[in-house]
Amino acid sequence: MPLTPTETLVMIFAIALGTAATRFAPFLLFPEKKTPAEAVTYLGKCLPPAMLGLLTVYCLREAPLSAWPHGLPQITALAVIVILHRWKNNVLLSIGGGTLVYMLLVQTVFK
């Protein structure tokens, strides 16, 4: 059932309001001149590594270890990510390089 023009406008307005609220909330809750709470500082330090660990486990959870190619594309891409990150210390380069290597391997080498 298609939306009416009014429903469409209300939906667009709600999405825009939600997006704006999530973009502006940090600046309102944590102004530059005010020191953030200790809990916020702690979460800012511990959550990024925790999220990277979670994403690593999530990405490797279904790697086929008992059948060919035994998870070689995933392990190779992970090694490329680690090497690139140690070498250049650039998250974007590391993730992009690992993704590129993985996609090349699964689409050409390990079809």
N, C-alpha and C positions, 0 to 999 in steps of 0.2 A: 504494500500500500504506500503510495508516494506521499511525501510530506507536503503540507500546505505551505505557501510562502511565509505565513506567520510563524509556523513551526520551524521552518528553515532559519529564519532570522533569529528566533529565540535560541536555537541551537548554536548558531554562529556566535551570538553575543555571549552565551554561557561559556563556550570554549575559549573565546578571547579573554573573558574575565578571569577564567581559571588560569590561563597561561600568564596573563599579566600579574596575577596574584602570586604565582610561584616565582616569577622573575623578580618582583619588587620586595617580597617578604624578607629575604635575607638582609637587604639594606635597611629595612625598617626595624627588624629585630636586633641587628648587630651593627649599629652605626660605627663609623671609622674611629671616632674619638673615644669610644667606650671599649674597655677590655672585655672580651667574651668570657663567659663563665668557664670554670675549670673543666666541667664535663664536656662542653663544646670543643674546647681545645684538645682534650683527650681523644674525643671521637674523630676530630680532624686528623689526628696523628695515627690512630690505629685502624680506622675503617678502610683507607685505600689499600694497604697490604692485605687486609682480610678479604676485601672484595676481589682482589686479584687472585688470591688463593681459591676463593669460591668459584670464580669463573674458570680457573684452570681445572678444578675437579669436575665442574659441569661439562666442560668441553671434552675432557678425556674419559668421562664415565662410560661411554659406549664404544670405546676403541676396541676393535676386535683383536683380542690377544691370542685366541686359540686358532684362528683361521687366517689365511693369507689376506692381506699383507701384514698381519700381526701388529697393527697400529703404527707401522713405519711412517706414514704421512704425518700423523699427529705428533709422534715423537720427534721427527725431523723438524717440523714447524716449530715445536716447542724449543728445540735446541737452537734454531735460528733466532727465535725471539730472545732467548737468554744471551746468546753471543752478541747480537746487535745492541741489546740494552747495556751489556757490560762495556761494549766498545764505544758507543756514542752517547749513552745515557739519555736517550730520547724515546719517550713512550710511544709517540706517534709513529716514528720510524720502526720501532720494534714490533708493534702490533701490525702495522702495514706490511712490513717485510715478512713476518711470519704468516700472515694471511695470504700474501702473494705466493709464497713457497708452497703452502698447503694446497691452494687452489691449482697451482701448476702440477703438483704431484698427483692429486686425485683426478685431474682431467686429462693428463697425458701419460704419466708413468704407471700409475696403479689403476687403470680403467677396469 
